[in-house]
Amino acid sequence: MSKDHFPVKSGLEIQVCESSVYLVARESLLIILVLSFLQRREQHRERDDTYLLRNRFGMIIPLDFVGTFSNRWSYGIAFGATANKVMFLFSEGYQPLLVPQWAQAFVLLIGGIEVGLSHFPFFACLSSEFGLVSSILGFSYSLIWFVVTILYIIQCPHGQLVGNYETVVFYWPSLLCLAFLLGRFLHIFVKSLRVRLGWELQMEEKPFLEAHQAEHVRQLLRTRPHQERNKSWFQTRIYEWDPYFQFPSRMIGTIVLAFVCLYLFIVIEFCVFVYVRDALDVFEGELESYITSMNQTGTPALLQVKELINITKEVWVVTILPASLTCVSYLFHILACYRKHIKRLWAGDKQFLPLKFHNPSSSESVVAIARYSGWQIAYILWGYLIIHVMQSLCGLVITYSLVLPVIHHRALEMLRGLGIGMLTVYKMFPLALFSSVGANADITENSLCNFSPQDLLRLGLTLAPFFFSDEEQRHRE
């Protein structure tokens, strides 16, 4: 693509495009200080009561990854709002300072802290006990991020890879997540205001058992088994909804973040594909010019190279959809397996776990929970790339084996070769089967004498259809 399609950005546009994290850093620190001031410390010394702050500035816990079931989707959507900045950070595109190469690791570390600090208020406002204040702060902060993202899209709408509206393609999931958070904080504000005015009762902050867990216990304690209803095909074959089970917030956040990261990874991969396609087009043009200068020598080879390039491009684009659907189905498979494993753990069944994980320590459990989300997302992204490459290779094999012979009017040769191959497999299968059976049974020349004539006759009649045609078999009979 030429640079004429993308006008040179002004200084204001560059500042808006590259300083979105820095613009909200002060507001983030202010929100954290306000919520920390409202939060009281649970453990304190006796002389602390004499201080002016009265146990203020407590520790803010943004999210409990162990077993939080409240605001599950809100936490998940908040994770989705951070996906763009996280992917941008992983690609080492966040370089606010021009430093030597040896200091880039420290700059990326500072950038990671800055990105985490800028998104910390989302989770802090969702988990705060002071619903009225936290909802106002969270709504204001989400609105600031929403406006900054809109300005980013307006000032820098295009790019050099996707082309027109590249920024919209990258940032519409973030806008959608921010819009959801705006609605969620508005709902929390209305609910907290009704409780403040006495129109609704204050709910219990931390119940001993969640509602779905209490229903699960009641179901286990029932003396009479309830009559099972007929299940649909979807419930039998795909997934059955369990009203007595809920996924914790860490699983919802992992799945939402994996969806957004997978989408962004596919977009980035397509951008790389566009770059490689343009490079291949340039190479193809130079090769054609070279062949033309050599008096048309080697034209068939040029046509084969051009055909291979074109087929590779088409197969790569076509296999994007099946590779994406495979990874999406795997995400739902993760949820199904998680529910099955948790139910087995509730029943005391640990046989599916390795022995070293039967009785893990508290520290090991916390570390495993913390790294679970990152590992799953990394597996999904790498798995998509590997699946895409393998499906593209299979597509090339199918194209050259079945599609191109039909296009080049060589279908009969293709069918003849396919028939010879199938016939060879059909004839060699009984020999391979008999050899494996003989090897497993340790059949030797001496042990063959132990077979009775009836056994040998029965074995010969079994293998006869594989070696003789129907006419020969009737003649022998």
N, C-alpha and C positions, 0 to 999 in steps of 0.2 A: 504494500500500500504506500502510496506517496504521501508526503507530508502536507500536500495541499488540502487533503480531506480533514486535517486536524489543525486548526489554527493554533498559533503559539499562545500559551497561557500568559496572562498578565501577572504582575506581582501579587495582586489581591487574590486571584484565583489560586495561585500556588500556596498562599498562606492559608486559605480556606481548606484546600485539599489536603495539606500535610500537617495541619496544627489542630485537628479536631480533638485529639486527646488532650493537648495542652490547654485548649480553651476551656475545658470543663474541669480541669484539675483543681482550681480554687474552689469551685462550687462543691466538688466532691469532698475536699477537706473540711469545708464548712459544715456539710451535712453530717459527716462522721463525728465532728466535735459536738454538734448539737445532740445527736443520738447518744453519744457517749456520756454527755452531761446529764441526760435524763435517766440513763441506766445506773442503778445503784449497785455497788459491790456487795456480793452475798457474804463474803468472808472479810472481816475487818477486825482490827484490834479495838480494845475498849477506849483507848485515848483518841481514836479516830472520831468519836462522836463530838469531841470538843472542837474539831476543825470546822472551818467555815463552809466547806463544800458538802459536809454531811454525807460522806460515802458516795459522792458523785463521781463521774467519769469511770464508769464500769466498763468491762470488756464486752464488746459487741460481737456476738456470734452470728455471722451472716447466714450460715446454713448448717444444719445437722445432717451429715451424710449417713448416720447410722440407721435411724428409723423415723424420719419425719414424713407424715402423711398429709399435713395441712399445706395448702398453697402449692401442691405438687406441680400443676401445670404452670403456675406463675413462675416458680423457680426454673422450670424447664424452658419457658419462653425467655426468661432473663439470660439463661445460658445461650439461647439462640441469638440474642441480641449482641453477644460478645464474639460470635463466630467470625465475623469479618475481620475484626482487629486481631484475633488470635491467628487466623490463617495468614494475614498480612505480616504478623510478627514472625511466624515460623518460616516464611519465605525470605526473611532478612530484608524486607522492604522498609522497615522502620529504622531509619538512620537519621535522627534529628541533628546529629553533630558530625562534622567531618573530622574523623580521627584516623590515625594510622591503622594498618591492618591488624597489628597485634592487640590493639585496644578495642576492636569491634565486639569481642565477646562481652566486655564490660558494658559497652553501649547497649547491646541487646539485653543484657541483664537489667540495666536501668529502664530500658523500654518496656520489658515485661512487668516490672514493678509499677511503672506508670500506667500501663494498660489495665493491670489488676486494680490499681487504686481508682482509676476512672470509672470502673464498672462495679466497684464495691458497694456504692449506695443503693443499687437496685436490690441486692440481696439483704442489705441491712434494713432497708425500709420495709421489705416484705416480712422479715422475721422480728421486727421490733414489737414490743408489747404496747407501745403508745400509738395506737392506731390512728388517732386523729392527727397528731403531729407528723408521724411517719408517712401517712398517706399524702398530706400536703407537700412534704419535701420530696417524696417519690414521684408524685405527679409533676411537680415543677422540674425535677431533674430529668425525667423522661421527656418532657416537653422540650427542654433545652437540647437533649440529644436528637430528638426528632427534627427540630429546626436546623441544627448543625448539619444533619445528614441531608436534609432537603437542600440547604445552601450548597453543600458539596456536590449534589447531583446537578443543580442548576449551573454552578460555575464550571464544573468539569464533567459535562455529559458524555463526551466521546473519549475514545482511546485508540491506541495504535494496533490492537490485536483483533478485538471483536468488531470495532468500528463504531458506528452510530449507536448511541445510548448504551455504551459499555458499562458506565457507572450504574445505570438502572438495573442492568442484568446482574451486577454483583451485589447491589445494596437493597434490592427489594425485599429479601427475607429479613434484613435488619429493620427496615421500615415497618414491616408487618408485625414483627415482635415488639417494637416500640409502641405501635398503635394498640396492641393488646395490653401492654403494661399501663398505658394511659387509662384505658377502660378499667383495668383491674384496680389501680389506685383510686380512681373515682368511685368504684363500688365500695372499696374499703372505707373511704371518707364518708360516704352516705351511711353505711352501716355503723361506723363509729359515732357519727353525729346522732343517729337515732338512739344508740345506747346512752350517749351523753345526755340527751334530753329526756331519758326515761321512757321512751316509746318501745324499747326492746330490752330484754334481760341480757346481762353480761354472761357470755358462755364461759364454761370452765376452761381455764387456760391450758392445763396439761392433764387430760383425763388419764385414769389408770389404764384403761383399755380403749382403743379406738372402736368406733361403732361397728366396723366390719369384723374386727377381731372378737368383739363380744358376741356377734351373731354367729361367728364360726364356732365359738365355745358352746353356745346354745344348741347348735346343730349336732355337735358331738355328744351332748348330754341327752339327746332325745331318746326316749324309751321305745317309741314306735317309729319305724322307718317310714319316711314319707313316700308316697307313690311317685315313681319316676315318670316324667312326661316324655312324650315322643320327641326325639331330637331331630333337627333338620339336617340336611346333607352338609351344610356349612359347619354346624356344630360337631358333627360326627367326624368329618374328614379334615377340616381346617382348624377351627378354634371354637372352644366353648366358653362363654362368658361365665365367670364365677362371681356372684354378688358378695361372697364372703372373703374375697381376696382383693387387695389393692397393692399396686406397685408403689414402692417408696419414692421419694422425690429424687433420689440419686439415679434411679433407673429411668424415670421420666426425663430428667435432665440429660442423661447420657443419650437416650434415643433421639430427643429433639436436637441436641448438639450434633449427633452423628448424621442426622438428616441434612441439616444446614451445611455441615462440613463436606458431606458427600456431594451436595449440589455445587458448592463452591469448587470442590476438587474437579468435578466434571467440567465446569466452565473453564477452569484453568487448563485442564487437559485439552479442551477444544481450542483454546487460544494457542497452545503449543502446537497442536495439529495444524492450525491455520498458518503458523509460522513455518513449519516443516513443509506444508503443501506449497507455499509460495517459493521456498527454496528449491523444491523438486521441480516446479514449473520453470524456474530459471535454469536449472541443470538440464532439463529436457530441451529447452530452447537452444542452449549452447551445444548440446550433443547433436541436435538436428542441424545446426549450422556447420558443425565439424564434418558431419557425414555428407552434407551438400558440397562442401569444399573439396571432399575427396572423390568427387565424381560418382556419387550415389553408391559407393562401395559399402556393403554391409547394411543395406536398407532393411532386410528381414530382421536382423538383430536389433536395429533401432525400433522397429515396430513391436518386437517382443518386449523390449524394455519399457516402451511407452504403455503397452498393454498392462504390464505388471504394475507400473506406477498408478495407472488409472484404477485398476482393480483393487489395489491396496488402499487407495483413498476411499473408494466406495464401501469396501468391506469394513474399514475402520469406523466410518460414520454409521453404517447400518448396525454394527454390533454395540454401539453406545447404549441403545435402549435395552437389549437383553442383559447386558452386563449390569446396568443400573437396576433393573428389576430383580436380578439375582441378589444384589446387595441389599435392596429394600426388603426382599423376602427373608433374608438372613437376619435383618434387624427384628422383624416380627418373630422369627424363630428364637432369637435370644430371649425375648420376653416370655415366650411359651416355655422354654427350658428353665428360665429362672423361676417361674411359678411352680413348675413340676418339682424342681430341686428344693425349693423352700418348703413345699408341702411334705416332701420326704424327710426333710430335717425336722419339721414339726412332729412327725410321727416317730422320730428317733432313728431313722434309717440313714446311716452314714457310709454305706458300702460303696456308693458311687464316688466318694472322695478318696484321694490318696491318704495313706496312713499318717503322713506328717501333718495333715490338716484336720485330723479327727479332733484334736484338742489344742487348738492354737491359742497362743497367749493374746492378751489384750493389745499389746503393741503390734504384733503381727496382723491382727484383724484390722486395726486402724490403718496400717500401711497398705494392706491389700485393698481396703475400701477406697483409699485415696487414689491409688493408681489404677483402679479398675476402669474408670471412665476413659482415661487417656489411652490405656492399652486397647480397649474395645474400638475406639475411634481410629486408632492407628491400624488395627487389623482390618477394619472396614475399608479404609482408604487404600492400603496396600493390596487388600484382596480384590478391590475393584480393578486396580491396575493390572494385576496378574490375570484375573478372569477376562478382562478386555483383550489382553494380548493373546491368551489362549483361544478365545472365541474368534479373534481375527485370523489366527493361523488355521483354525478349523474351517473358517469361511473361505480362505484361500484354497485349501485342499478341496473343498466341495466345488468351488468355482472351476478350478482347473480339471477336476475329475468328471463333473456332470454337466455344468452349465456351458463352458466353452466348447466342448465337443458338439453340443446341440447348435450353438450359434454358428460354428464353423462348418456345419453340415457333415459332421463325423459321428453322428449318433449311433450308426450301426457298428462302427469300430469300437465305440465306447461300450455298447451293449455286449459285443462279442468278448471284449476283455473282461467285463464284469461277470459274464457267464462262465468264462474259463476259470476265473478266480473263485467263484462260488462252487463250481464243480470240483476244483482242487481241494477246497476246504471240506466239501462233502465226502470226498473219497479218503482224505487223510484223517478225518476225525475218528473213525473206528480204529485205525491203526494206533493213533495216539492214545485213545481210550484203553485199548487192549494192552499197550505197552505200560501205561500207568498202573493198570490193574495187576499186570504181571510183576511189576517192580514192587508194588505194595505187598503182594502175597508171596514174594520171594519164589517165583516160579522158575525152576531150572529144568534142564533136560531130564533129570532123575525124578523131579516132582511131577512132571507131566504124565509119567506112567501111572500116577495115582488116580488120574481122572478115568472115570468109567466111559465106555463107548457111548452111553446115552448122554452124558454131560458134553462130550465132544460134539456129538450130533446136534444137540440143542444150541451150543455155541456157534456152530457153523450155520445153522438156520437163522440165527439172530443176526449174524454179520453178512449173510448172503445179499440182502437188498442193497447194501452199500457198495458191493463190488460187481454185481451183475445187473444187466438190464432186465426188464420184465419178460421180454421174449426169451432171453437165455435162461432165465429162471424157470419159465414154463417148460422149455425144452428139456432141462435137466430133471424137472419133476416127472 
